[in-house]
Amino acid sequence: MAHKKKNVRKKLCPVCEREFSWTKKLDKNWESMVYCSDQCRRVKSMKGWIIKKKLGRQ
């Protein structure tokens, strides 16, 4: 039977508002992690680009 990890660090993704958990793979850069996935990071940059385009800024 698998056990649940009780004290796992978690963060909230500002784009999709999902909670993502610490993993051993993310340990080296956990403090700098903001987004839960590459897709959320791309969506964030696309939103900024679209807003600039609507305002006429390049």
C-alpha positions, 0 to 999 in steps of 0.5 A: 500500500502506498503512503501519502507524503504529509509535509510536501511543499506546495506552490500556486501557479499564477496562470492556471491557479493549480497547486503544484508540489515539490519533487526531488527533480525540482529541488535545485530550483524550487525557490525560482519556480513560479509556473507549474508547466512550460505551457503556463509560462508560454501563456503568460508571455503570450498574454503580455504580448497580446496586451502590448499589441492591443495598446499599439506598443511593440 
